[in-house]
Amino acid sequence: MVSPYEIIQPAAVPIERLNTCDMEVRKLTGPLGCEEIRVNQVVVEPDSVTTPHTHDGQEEVFVATTGGRISIEGDVYDVPEGGVVRVYPDTVRTLCNHTAETHVWLAFVAPPVGTVDNFGNYVIEE
């Protein structure tokens, strides 16, 4: 039987690299036991950006745990600490950090696509 809940500390989850850019990510889906949603913690270092992308058939929700900036369809928005952003599947999004501080985000994608180890189908604009 799957546990009815899980409590984890993201710092206890090993750091990996996103396969689309040189960004640190902690894949939280497995440790949380999620079955209907994918969850990652994304660490955006100073002067870094994630690869502009969409998700095939998946909405994405970002929570700025430290505050940060997100580019949506080329427009950049400041997101305060604790701010929440929902992005439609076919909308191009990029987490960006043009500061001296590290930005940390939680990213939630649903419905789940692929496997626990694969955060979904990235669609990279050419």
N, C-alpha and C positions, 0 to 999 in steps of 0.2 A: 504494500500500500504506500502511496505517495504521501508524504507528510502534508498536513493541511496548511502549513506555513513554514517559512524559513526566515531567519535573521542572519545577515552576514555583514562583515566589514569588508568593503571593497579592497582596502589595502592588503588584505590577506589573500586576494586572488592574484595569481601571477600576471605580470605585465606581458603583453604581446604587442606586435606591430600590426597595424591595419595593412591589408594586402594591396590597398590602393594608394597609400602614401606613407610617409615616415612619421606616423603618429602613434603614441602609446595608447593602448586600449586594454581594459580589463573586461573580459567576457563574463558577465554576471548571470546569464541565463541558466547555465547548468548548476552552479552553486545555489541559486535560488529555487531550482526545481521548476522553472517556468515551462509551461506547455503551450500557452496561447499567445505569448508575447516574447520578443527578444529584447534583452537589456544589456547595454554596454556602458562602461564608464570611459569617456574619452578625455585624454589629457592633451591640451593644446599648449605647447611651449611658446615662449615669446617669439615673435616674428615668424609664426608658422600658420599654415592654413591646411584644412583638409581638402581632398580632391572634390571639385564640384561634381555633384551626382544627384540622381533621383533613385527611387526604389520602385521596382516593378510591382505595382499593385499593393504597396504597403504605405500606410501613413507612418510618419515619424514624429515623435514628441521629444523635445529636448528640454532638460531642466538645467539651468545654469547654477551649479552649486557654489561658484565663486564669482559670478558675473562674467560677462563675455560679450562677444559680438558674433552675429550670424549674418551671412549674406544669403538673401533669398531672391532668386531671379536677378542677381546683380546689384540689388539694393542692400546696403549694410545697416543693420539695426543693433543698437546697444541693448543688451538684456541684463537687468540688474540681478544681483545674487538672489536666488530663489525664483527667478522669472521662468516662465514656461512658454515654449513655442511649439505649435503644431504645424507640420508641413505636409501638404497634400502629396500623394505619391509621385505625380509627374512634375513637381516643382523642383527646380535646381536649387540645391542648398550647399553651403560651405560654412564650416566653423572657422573663424579667423581670429587671430590674436596679433595685434600690432602694438602691444604694450611690453613692458619689462616684467610683467607678472605672468605666472602660469594660470591658465584657465582650465577648469575641470567641469565637465558636463556629464549628465546621465542621458543616454539616448535609448528610447523605447520604440520598437517597431512592431506593428501588428497589421494584419495577421502574420503569424510566423511563416517563413518561407525557408526552404533548405533544411539545414540541420542546426543543432545547438552550436556547433563550431563555426557555422557559416551564418553571418548576421543578415543574410538575405541577398537578393539579387541587385547589386549596384548597377546602375546604368550610368556609364561615364560619357559625358558629352565629348564629341570629337572636335 
